[in-house]
Amino acid sequence: MRHTLNDIVIVGAGMAGLHAAEALRENGFDGRITLIGDEPHRPYSRPPLSKEALTGVGMGTAEDGPAPLAGHRALRLRDDAAVDALGLDLRLGARATGLDTRRRRVTVTGTGGTAEEVGYDGLIVASGARARRPDTDLDGVHVLRTLDDAEAVRAALAPGGHAVVVGAGFVGAEVAASARAVGMEVTLVEAAATPLTRVVDPRIGRILTDLHRENGVDVRLGTGVTGFEGHRRVERVRLADGTAIEASLVVAGMGVHLNTEWLRGSGVDLLADGSVACDEYAAASVPNVYAAGDLANWPHPRYGGRLRLEHWTNASEQAEAAARNLLAGEGRTPFAPVPYFWSDQYGMKVQLLGQGAPADRAAFVHGRPEDRKFVAFLGRGGLLTGILGLRSTPRTMRYRPLLERPTPWEEALAAVGGAR
Ligand SMILES: Cc1cc2nc3c(=O)[nH]c(=O)nc-3n(C[C@H](O)[C@H](O)[C@H](O)COP(=O)(O)OP(=O)(O)OC[C@H]3O[C@@H](n4cnc5c(N)ncnc54)[C@H](O)[C@@H]3O)c2cc1C
């Protein structure tokens, strides 16, 4: 049964925010939608920021040097006409700074510092995350989360220079690959013993590390950064093992902080990492408040326990679920996707379906790691839990249905036999 909603506010004009607005319209909501985003730009796509936005490959050419990234066609999430057609009250450069769930009002502060209250009867929280910054004021030390960050990193990439990338997560790995592509020396520093420990099983993490080394990256594992040295500009990165690495540019990929401070004290439950505690419908702890994207934490029925994903596809799928369930009132449907993530490094596509870690077993079911082209199954507790492909898109995606329900490990392997 539908319940009456007239005013829906969405906070965060990124992938989850825009997608929530689109899903509201697709599901027949013709009331007012206020989309509030603190960046000055119309919604844009983050995945290219560490890939083609840095290398220029696939971005088109400009006679007078590279075109600015802001407004670049290749980065727009939708063209202006498609956004306009949604009939939004789009407020850019405006930040949600408080929430009163009793009076159903969001406090919105503009760039000039003036605050106003915006009322709602439905709220979707999609304010995402920001990059964790290293503790230094030196020039030449960057993070990479926003279009403006990417503009600054792109300007600093210079053939022959030395880039030090701190953190070997997927963003760090892609920045390392892009810096190599433009002709820089690259050192990739990771405090953990194997990279990507949170995201993929170490058996896969080691293969991805080898990829960097084959492409000329100096990979330093198991040693953290203790400081950045230089006079106004960074010149060296000091490591915990005492060594120093010359650097003309540093990019830190050290994870994120979730943008949920504005929800503190509102009654919306947050977990220890600052994520919004949602139920299986993407609903927060307060009526008519939903959350989607990087900041949403919810119980996934097939993985036991709660999940929070920093994945592009999850941001759009969860936003769609949040919008649909907010409108539905009763008759809501649980959000139980097959998680999907991809990464592009050295011209190779890595794809992950389901969960890549932790795993207690792994099997290469097509191809071989040494050929840098394979599909691997990952399992836990007797079930198939993840599928990871390198340069194997159709084969990887073909097995997706095996993750839509609990599939015993042996049955999954047998399915490969039948598909060969
Ligand atoms: C460089 C990079 C490369 C990536 N590559 C991939 C990839 O290859 N594959 C993949 O699956 N994923 C990738 N991701 C992850 C993916 O981009 C994110 O999962 C996705 O952007 C999350 O969308 P979101 O809408 O939840 O959050 P965000 O994209 O963070 O959007 C939230 C928006 O809300 C704004 N905001 C924050 N606080 C407030 C506030 N108080 N008021 C108003 N607005 C606010 C933020 O400034 C931001 O514009 C990448 C991410 C980065 C940074």
The ligand as an SDF file (V2000), in Angstrom:
LIG
                    3D

 53 58  0  0  0  0  0  0  0  0999 V2000
   38.8850    7.6470   -7.6340 C   0  0  0  0  0  0  0  0  0  0  0  0
   37.7870    6.6380   -7.4430 C   0  0  0  0  0  0  0  0  0  0  0  0
   37.6870    5.5610   -8.3180 C   0  0  0  0  0  0  0  0  0  0  0  0
   36.6770    4.6090   -8.1440 C   0  0  0  0  0  0  0  0  0  0  0  0
   36.6110    3.5490   -9.0080 N   0  0  0  0  0  0  0  0  0  0  0  0
   35.6400    2.6340   -8.8530 C   0  0  0  0  0  0  0  0  0  0  0  0
   35.5540    1.5120   -9.7350 C   0  0  0  0  0  0  0  0  0  0  0  0
   36.3580    1.3580  -10.6630 O   0  0  0  0  0  0  0  0  0  0  0  0
   34.5620    0.6280   -9.5340 N   0  0  0  0  0  0  0  0  0  0  0  0
   33.6440    0.7520   -8.5280 C   0  0  0  0  0  0  0  0  0  0  0  0
   32.7600   -0.1040   -8.3690 O   0  0  0  0  0  0  0  0  0  0  0  0
   33.7170    1.7990   -7.6530 N   0  0  0  0  0  0  0  0  0  0  0  0
   34.6810    2.7300   -7.8040 C   0  0  0  0  0  0  0  0  0  0  0  0
   34.7530    3.7840   -6.9310 N   0  0  0  0  0  0  0  0  0  0  0  0
   33.7790    3.8750   -5.8270 C   0  0  0  0  0  0  0  0  0  0  0  0
   32.5120    4.6210   -6.2480 C   0  0  0  0  0  0  0  0  0  0  0  0
   32.8230    5.7680   -6.9660 O   0  0  0  0  0  0  0  0  0  0  0  0
   31.7010    4.9580   -4.9950 C   0  0  0  0  0  0  0  0  0  0  0  0
   31.3090    3.7420   -4.4100 O   0  0  0  0  0  0  0  0  0  0  0  0
   30.4900    5.8220   -5.3240 C   0  0  0  0  0  0  0  0  0  0  0  0
   30.8840    7.0490   -5.8450 O   0  0  0  0  0  0  0  0  0  0  0  0
   29.6480    6.0360   -4.0680 C   0  0  0  0  0  0  0  0  0  0  0  0
   28.5810    6.8640   -4.3710 O   0  0  0  0  0  0  0  0  0  0  0  0
   27.7950    7.6620   -3.2310 P   0  0  0  0  0  0  0  0  0  0  0  0
   26.7360    8.4310   -3.9810 O   0  0  0  0  0  0  0  0  0  0  0  0
   27.4250    6.7560   -2.1430 O   0  0  0  0  0  0  0  0  0  0  0  0
   28.8340    8.6610   -2.5710 O   0  0  0  0  0  0  0  0  0  0  0  0
   29.6930    9.8580   -3.1670 P   0  0  0  0  0  0  0  0  0  0  0  0
   30.1300    9.5300   -4.5520 O   0  0  0  0  0  0  0  0  0  0  0  0
   30.7330   10.1470   -2.1450 O   0  0  0  0  0  0  0  0  0  0  0  0
   28.6760   11.0770   -3.2620 O   0  0  0  0  0  0  0  0  0  0  0  0
   28.2200   11.7610   -2.1300 C   0  0  0  0  0  0  0  0  0  0  0  0
   28.0720   13.2220   -2.4470 C   0  0  0  0  0  0  0  0  0  0  0  0
   27.4970   13.8790   -1.3210 O   0  0  0  0  0  0  0  0  0  0  0  0
   28.2230   15.0510   -1.0190 C   0  0  0  0  0  0  0  0  0  0  0  0
   28.0640   15.3880    0.4120 N   0  0  0  0  0  0  0  0  0  0  0  0
   28.7740   14.9300    1.4600 C   0  0  0  0  0  0  0  0  0  0  0  0
   28.3120   15.4300    2.6270 N   0  0  0  0  0  0  0  0  0  0  0  0
   27.2900   16.2490    2.2930 C   0  0  0  0  0  0  0  0  0  0  0  0
   26.4050   17.0490    3.0570 C   0  0  0  0  0  0  0  0  0  0  0  0
   26.4780   17.1070    4.3900 N   0  0  0  0  0  0  0  0  0  0  0  0
   25.4810   17.7970    2.3870 N   0  0  0  0  0  0  0  0  0  0  0  0
   25.3900   17.7290    1.0230 C   0  0  0  0  0  0  0  0  0  0  0  0
   26.2040   16.9720    0.2650 N   0  0  0  0  0  0  0  0  0  0  0  0
   27.1280   16.2210    0.8910 C   0  0  0  0  0  0  0  0  0  0  0  0
   29.6440   14.6820   -1.3860 C   0  0  0  0  0  0  0  0  0  0  0  0
   30.4640   15.8130   -1.5480 O   0  0  0  0  0  0  0  0  0  0  0  0
   29.3970   13.9130   -2.6890 C   0  0  0  0  0  0  0  0  0  0  0  0
   29.2880   14.7950   -3.7740 O   0  0  0  0  0  0  0  0  0  0  0  0
   35.7560    4.7400   -7.0730 C   0  0  0  0  0  0  0  0  0  0  0  0
   35.8710    5.8360   -6.1880 C   0  0  0  0  0  0  0  0  0  0  0  0
   36.8660    6.7760   -6.3720 C   0  0  0  0  0  0  0  0  0  0  0  0
   36.9790    7.9290   -5.4090 C   0  0  0  0  0  0  0  0  0  0  0  0
  1  2  1  0
  2  3  1  0
  2 52  2  0
  3  4  2  0
  4  5  1  0
  4 50  1  0
  5  6  2  0
  6  7  1  0
  6 13  1  0
  7  8  2  0
  7  9  1  0
  9 10  1  0
 10 11  2  0
 10 12  1  0
 12 13  2  0
 13 14  1  0
 14 15  1  0
 14 50  1  0
 15 16  1  0
 16 17  1  0
 16 18  1  0
 18 19  1  0
 18 20  1  0
 20 21  1  0
 20 22  1  0
 22 23  1  0
 23 24  1  0
 24 25  2  0
 24 26  1  0
 24 27  1  0
 27 28  1  0
 28 29  2  0
 28 30  1  0
 28 31  1  0
 31 32  1  0
 32 33  1  0
 33 34  1  0
 33 48  1  0
 34 35  1  0
 35 36  1  0
 35 46  1  0
 36 37  1  0
 36 45  1  0
 37 38  2  0
 38 39  1  0
 39 40  1  0
 39 45  2  0
 40 41  1  0
 40 42  2  0
 42 43  1  0
 43 44  2  0
 44 45  1  0
 46 47  1  0
 46 48  1  0
 48 49  1  0
 50 51  2  0
 51 52  1  0
 52 53  1  0
M  END
$$$$
